[in-house]
Amino acid sequence: MRSIVCAAGLAAVVLTSGIAQARVKKPLPRRAQPVAATPVTADAFLAANARVRGVVQTASGLQYLVVKPGTGAEKPGDGDVALVNYVGKLTNGTIFDQSAQPTPLPVAAVVPGFAEALKAMPRGAHYRVWIKPSLGYGGAGSGPIPPGSVLVFDIDLIDFISQAAFDQLRQQQLADPKTAPAAP
């Protein structure tokens, strides 16, 4: 019964919001500083961050900090859709992406580092994640993300269901609009 409630909630989010559109915030202009700061390379940043108390580094180089552990042992896989809240930042604190509401994300459709983080999280967990460039957008960058950037995400994993169950609920609600929740 829990999976039906979860699936209905995920499908309702999709129908009321579309496949969630995140807001992108533009960085605020900074005041000129008398001495130019030397930019820190991704490798140097990650090496220093790995020494921070509580930060775990996986074999792939993904780093995370468990802010809130969540419950249960079950974790999403590549075939699941995760319902998350997230904020994505650069290491200088510039926000490049964030969810405006709980957002359904197919685990297999996000950058490799984000997918790896989701697959490590149980329901209800909140992690801070540092994604090295090769697990993110690499040397190409993307939109407001410069090439070679470390991505920093705060992720709340609210729930997850299989992609098949998600698709089935979505089709049922599209076929019978009376079952879809009313827009606020």
C-alpha positions, 0 to 999 in steps of 0.5 A: 500500500505504501508504494501505491501512495508513494507512486501516486504522489510522484505521479501527481507531482509530474502532472501538476508541474510537468517533469519538474522545471528547476529555477536557475539563479544568476550569480550576483555581481561581486565587488572588486577585491584589491588582491585577485584570489588564486582559483583553486583547482578541482583536484586541490579542492577535493583533496582538502575536502576529503580531509573534512570530518565526516566526508566520505569518498567513494572509489569513483571519487564522489564525496558526500556528507550524511547530514541526515541519515534517512530510514531503512536499507532500501535505496534507489537504483538505475531503474527508479524515479527518485522524488528529491529536493535539491540545490546545486552550487559551485564551490564558490557558493554560486547556485546554478540550479535548484528544485522549486518543489519536490522533483521526480528524477529518473536515476539513470538520467542524471549526471553519473555523480548525482546518480551515484549519490542517489543510489547511496541514499535511503528514503528521508536522507539528506546528503551534501555531495561533491561531484568531481568534474569527470562525474559531472559535466567534465571539461565541457561545462554546461550553461552556467557551469564552467568547464572542470567544475566541482558540483556541490549538491544538497539533496533530500531523497523524499521517496522513490519508485520504479520507472515502470510503476511511475510510467503506469501511474502517469498513463492512468492519470493522463487517461482519466483526468478526474484522478489527477490532482487539481492545480493549486 
